Amino acid sequence: MRVFFAVVLVACVIVTTTSPAVSQGKPIQLSLFNPVQIVPETESISGFRLSLLYGRNANMSGFDWGLVTSTTGNFTGVQWGLVGMVEGDFQGWQHNLVSITNGSFEGLQVGAYNSANYVNGLQFGLFNSAGSMKGIQLGLLNFIKKDGFMPFFPIVNWGGI
């Protein structure tokens, strides 16, 4: 367990120190529910965000952990929680019961329900959905709307490989 947390910590440090948004965001966000949060929702976070019930910010870079988290812009890093929503693009690891990215997704998306407009990577869950994809979906129900092996295929589906 210590090794796992050490790996996550190192990944967060790498992401937050190499991201161009580092100088633009606040390092820490603590949120009970929006608008009861330390940093206003219109500002970005570059570091760590903890959303006890619901947190929302413009952009996020780093480690995001919470019940329900929302990012109105782009996300780079690791997101864990019950529901994770990103309106822009996502790069990294999104691990929630429900993971939704409205823009492009690059990396690993894990959960019961995973959805993204474009995926470059792996979706692993019960229900996976992609507008288009370059990668693999593993799950009970897998949907790729455009340029996939099949528009719907159970267990495994892929696109652009």
C-alpha positions as semicolon CSV with decimal commas, in nm:
position;residue;x (nm);y (nm);z (nm)
1;M;0,000;0,000;0,000
2;R;0,288;0,237;0,075
3;V;0,439;0,172;-0,266
4;F;0,107;0,257;-0,431
5;F;0,080;0,591;-0,249
6;A;0,445;0,667;-0,325
7;V;0,382;0,607;-0,697
8;V;0,073;0,832;-0,690
9;L;0,268;1,104;-0,507
10;V;0,557;1,091;-0,754
11;A;0,312;1,102;-1,048
12;C;0,142;1,408;-0,898
13;V;0,475;1,586;-0,847
14;I;0,580;1,514;-1,205
15;V;0,247;1,628;-1,346
16;T;0,230;1,947;-1,141
17;T;0,591;2,048;-1,207
18;T;0,582;1,983;-1,582
19;S;0,242;2,134;-1,656
20;P;0,233;2,485;-1,807
21;A;-0,067;2,563;-1,585
22;V;0,144;2,537;-1,266
23;S;0,207;2,910;-1,247
24;Q;-0,161;2,984;-1,314
25;G;-0,328;2,773;-1,044
26;K;-0,361;2,767;-0,668
27;P;-0,176;2,474;-0,504
28;I;-0,457;2,342;-0,279
29;Q;-0,835;2,329;-0,293
30;L;-1,064;2,209;-0,015
31;S;-1,433;2,203;-0,090
32;L;-1,739;2,104;0,111
33;F;-1,967;2,189;-0,181
34;N;-1,954;2,465;-0,441
35;P;-1,948;2,759;-0,353
36;V;-1,828;2,659;-0,003
37;Q;-1,468;2,603;-0,108
38;I;-1,133;2,773;-0,044
39;V;-1,062;2,871;-0,407
40;P;-1,346;3,010;-0,624
41;E;-1,474;2,788;-0,904
42;T;-1,345;3,033;-1,168
43;E;-0,981;2,969;-1,070
44;S;-0,752;2,677;-1,154
45;I;-0,583;2,430;-0,918
46;S;-0,230;2,300;-0,969
47;G;-0,159;2,053;-0,693
48;F;-0,421;1,883;-0,476
49;R;-0,801;1,915;-0,469
50;L;-1,019;1,749;-0,205
51;S;-1,394;1,770;-0,263
52;L;-1,584;1,635;0,037
53;L;-1,925;1,657;-0,135
54;Y;-1,884;1,860;-0,456
55;G;-1,597;2,069;-0,590
56;R;-1,570;2,270;-0,911
57;N;-1,282;2,464;-1,068
58;A;-1,174;2,601;-1,407
59;N;-0,871;2,375;-1,472
60;M;-0,706;2,105;-1,263
61;S;-0,350;1,977;-1,271
62;G;-0,238;1,723;-1,011
63;F;-0,431;1,491;-0,779
64;D;-0,809;1,523;-0,748
65;W;-0,998;1,328;-0,485
66;G;-1,362;1,363;-0,390
67;L;-1,719;1,249;-0,390
68;V;-1,818;1,458;-0,695
69;T;-1,561;1,670;-0,879
70;S;-1,611;1,898;-1,177
71;T;-1,363;2,079;-1,400
72;T;-1,497;2,332;-1,650
73;G;-1,171;2,339;-1,848
74;N;-0,888;2,089;-1,887
75;F;-0,748;1,828;-1,649
76;T;-0,399;1,679;-1,625
77;G;-0,320;1,422;-1,357
78;V;-0,506;1,168;-1,144
79;Q;-0,875;1,188;-1,054
80;W;-1,038;0,954;-0,798
81;G;-1,391;0,964;-0,662
82;L;-1,752;0,871;-0,705
83;V;-1,826;1,101;-1,000
84;G;-1,564;1,288;-1,204
85;M;-1,669;1,532;-1,475
86;V;-1,433;1,723;-1,707
87;E;-1,582;1,959;-1,966
88;G;-1,252;2,005;-2,154
89;D;-0,967;1,764;-2,229
90;F;-0,820;1,508;-1,989
91;Q;-0,468;1,362;-1,973
92;G;-0,386;1,100;-1,712
93;W;-0,581;0,852;-1,502
94;Q;-0,952;0,899;-1,433
95;H;-1,077;0,644;-1,176
96;N;-1,434;0,704;-1,059
97;L;-1,757;0,510;-1,039
98;V;-1,873;0,749;-1,315
99;S;-1,605;0,915;-1,534
100;I;-1,716;1,170;-1,794
101;T;-1,489;1,375;-2,021
102;N;-1,662;1,595;-2,278
103;G;-1,341;1,668;-2,471
104;S;-1,049;1,446;-2,569
105;F;-0,926;1,185;-2,324
106;E;-0,571;1,050;-2,323
107;G;-0,473;0,782;-2,073
108;L;-0,659;0,531;-1,856
109;Q;-1,029;0,566;-1,769
110;V;-1,162;0,322;-1,507
111;G;-1,513;0,298;-1,360
112;A;-1,858;0,148;-1,387
113;Y;-1,945;0,411;-1,653
114;N;-1,677;0,576;-1,869
115;S;-1,747;0,830;-2,140
116;A;-1,539;1,063;-2,358
117;N;-1,577;1,239;-2,691
118;Y;-1,241;1,107;-2,820
119;V;-1,027;0,846;-2,643
120;N;-0,659;0,777;-2,697
121;G;-0,587;0,497;-2,451
122;L;-0,782;0,244;-2,247
123;Q;-1,134;0,241;-2,105
124;F;-1,197;-0,030;-1,844
125;G;-1,546;-0,058;-1,692
126;L;-1,892;-0,206;-1,712
127;F;-2,016;0,051;-1,967
128;N;-1,770;0,233;-2,196
129;S;-1,860;0,498;-2,451
130;A;-1,644;0,696;-2,696
131;G;-1,729;0,926;-2,984
132;S;-1,417;0,799;-3,160
133;M;-1,122;0,605;-3,029
134;K;-0,760;0,508;-3,075
135;G;-0,724;0,233;-2,818
136;I;-0,914;-0,043;-2,641
137;Q;-1,235;-0,071;-2,440
138;L;-1,272;-0,359;-2,192
139;G;-1,612;-0,404;-2,033
140;L;-1,958;-0,554;-2,043
141;L;-2,096;-0,296;-2,292
142;N;-1,860;-0,105;-2,523
143;F;-1,968;0,167;-2,766
144;I;-1,758;0,357;-3,022
145;K;-1,974;0,586;-3,234
146;K;-1,723;0,647;-3,515
147;D;-1,426;0,452;-3,656
148;G;-1,438;0,164;-3,409
149;F;-1,412;-0,209;-3,478
150;M;-1,790;-0,214;-3,425
151;P;-2,030;0,058;-3,306
152;F;-2,120;-0,180;-3,021
153;F;-1,936;-0,487;-2,905
154;P;-1,943;-0,666;-2,567
155;I;-1,632;-0,755;-2,362
156;V;-1,375;-0,584;-2,590
157;N;-1,391;-0,317;-2,860
158;W;-1,121;-0,106;-3,020
159;G;-1,058;0,171;-3,267
160;G;-0,767;0,311;-3,466
161;I;-0,527;0,027;-3,387
